[in-house]
């Protein structure tokens, strides 16, 4: 084994160890556990950012990803599982994966919710073999006072993302480039 191969192996092993150590449900199974995490995440979201209730009330559906675990050492990735809710009821379960490359080192966990503001956006999401979040997703961000702000242009967007609860050593969290795939838990 050459030194370069050994370094690559160690970097990959460290990244896998970080993902496993963060326990985002890689080893967990079952819709009941996902549902419980989704309910806890929504309770936290609504109590911390009350303005998200307005988004919920206007949305055709919501994809709730309770725990996304991201780790990177040059090459990185993120993974999480969640549920698609329509009228507050889970109708499908999804896995989210993300890959990244660049100057990065560390690990973090965060939650996010995608609010599908139109029936068409929800339909396209549900009927795609693997939907990837891109530039069409607008972000609602929290300001210094902890209130959620969504500009007029954001509130007219077909998909609004709320990323919250970041904890870890990588700065920033985004859903852009994340691929969502339907799963059977």
C-alpha positions in Angstrom: 0.0 0.0 0.0 1.5 3.4 -1.0 1.4 6.4 1.3 -1.1 8.1 -0.9 -3.4 5.1 -0.9 -3.1 4.9 2.9 -4.0 8.5 3.3 -7.0 8.1 1.1 -8.1 5.1 3.1 -7.7 6.9 6.4 -9.6 9.9 5.2 -12.4 7.7 4.0 -12.5 5.8 7.2 -12.5 9.0 9.3 -15.4 10.4 7.3 -17.4 7.1 7.7 -16.6 7.1 11.4 -17.9 10.7 11.8 -21.1 9.8 10.0 -21.7 6.8 12.1 -20.7 8.5 15.4 -23.3 11.3 14.8 -26.1 8.6 14.8 -28.5 10.2 12.4 -30.4 7.0 12.0 -28.2 5.1 9.7 -28.8 2.0 11.7 -32.4 2.7 12.7 -35.4 1.2 10.8 -39.0 1.8 10.7 -41.6 4.5 9.9 -42.5 4.9 13.6 -39.1 6.2 14.5 -39.1 8.6 11.5 -42.6 9.8 12.4 -41.5 10.5 16.0 -38.4 12.4 14.9 -40.6 14.4 12.4 -43.1 15.3 15.1 -40.3 16.4 17.5 -38.6 18.5 14.8 -41.9 20.2 13.9 -42.6 21.0 17.5 -39.1 22.6 17.8 -39.5 24.5 14.5 -43.0 25.9 15.4 -42.0 26.9 18.9 -38.6 28.5 17.9 -39.8 30.1 14.6 -43.6 30.7 14.9 -43.7 32.3 11.4 -43.2 28.8 9.9 -46.8 28.1 10.9 -47.9 30.5 8.2 -45.8 28.6 5.7 -47.3 25.3 6.9 -50.8 26.6 6.5 -50.2 27.8 2.9 -48.1 24.8 1.8 -49.5 21.9 -0.3 -47.0 19.6 1.4 -43.9 19.5 3.5 -40.8 17.3 3.4 -39.4 17.2 7.0 -35.8 15.9 7.3 -35.3 15.8 11.1 -31.5 15.0 11.1 -29.1 15.5 8.3 -25.5 14.4 9.2 -22.8 16.0 7.1 -19.1 15.1 7.3 -16.2 16.1 5.1 -12.4 16.0 4.8 -11.8 17.4 1.3 -14.6 15.1 0.0 -17.8 15.2 2.0 -21.3 13.9 2.1 -24.6 14.2 4.0 -27.4 11.8 4.7 -30.7 11.8 6.4 -34.2 10.3 6.3 -37.6 12.0 6.7 -41.2 12.1 5.8 -43.4 13.9 3.3 -46.5 15.3 5.0 -49.7 16.3 3.2 -52.4 17.9 5.5 -50.2 16.9 8.5 -50.2 13.2 7.6 -47.0 11.3 6.5 -47.7 9.9 3.0 -44.1 8.9 1.9 -40.7 8.5 3.3 -37.5 9.9 1.7 -33.7 9.6 2.1 -31.6 12.7 1.3 -28.0 12.4 0.1 -25.6 15.1 -0.7 -22.0 15.0 -2.0 -19.4 17.8 -1.9 -15.8 18.4 -2.8 -13.6 21.3 -1.7 -11.9 22.9 1.2 -13.8 21.3 4.1 -13.1 19.4 7.3 -15.4 18.5 10.1 -19.0 17.3 10.8 -22.3 18.8 11.6 -26.0 17.9 12.0 -29.0 20.0 11.0 -32.6 19.7 10.2 -34.5 21.1 7.3 -38.0 21.4 6.0 -39.0 21.9 2.4 -42.4 23.7 2.0 -44.0 22.9 -1.3 -46.1 26.0 -1.9 -47.9 24.9 -5.0 -49.7 21.7 -6.0 -47.5 21.6 -9.1 -44.2 21.7 -7.1 -45.5 18.9 -4.9 -46.6 16.8 -7.9 -43.2 17.2 -9.6 -41.4 16.2 -6.4 -43.5 13.1 -5.8 -43.4 11.9 -9.4 -39.7 12.3 -10.1 -37.4 9.2 -9.7 -34.9 11.3 -7.7 -35.6 15.0 -7.1 -32.5 17.2 -6.6 -32.8 20.6 -4.9 -31.3 23.3 -7.0 -31.5 27.0 -7.7 -35.4 26.9 -7.7 -35.4 26.4 -4.0 -35.6 29.7 -2.0 -34.5 30.0 1.6 -36.3 31.5 4.5 -33.7 32.6 7.0 -33.7 33.6 10.6 -32.6 37.2 11.4 -30.6 38.3 14.4 -33.7 38.4 16.5 -34.5 34.8 15.8 -37.5 35.6 13.7 -38.0 33.9 10.4 -38.0 36.2 7.4 -39.3 35.4 4.0 -39.1 38.2 1.3 -42.0 38.7 -1.1 -40.1 36.9 -3.8 -39.4 34.0 -1.4 -43.0 33.7 -0.4 -44.0 33.4 -4.1 -41.5 30.6 -4.7 -42.8 27.1 -5.4 -40.4 25.5 -2.9 -39.2 27.2 0.3 -36.4 25.6 2.4 -36.0 26.3 6.1 -32.6 25.0 7.5 -32.3 25.1 11.3 -30.7 23.5 14.4 -27.2 23.4 13.0 -24.7 21.9 15.4 -21.1 20.9 14.6 -17.9 22.1 13.1 -18.7 22.8 9.4 -19.9 26.4 8.7 -23.2 26.6 6.8 -25.8 24.2 5.7 -27.7 24.1 2.5 -30.1 21.8 0.7 -28.8 22.8 -2.7 -27.5 19.7 -4.6 -29.3 17.4 -2.2 -31.0 14.4 -3.9 -34.2 13.1 -2.4 -35.3 9.5 -3.1 -38.4 7.7 -1.9 -37.7 4.9 0.5 -39.7 2.1 2.3 -38.6 2.3 5.9 
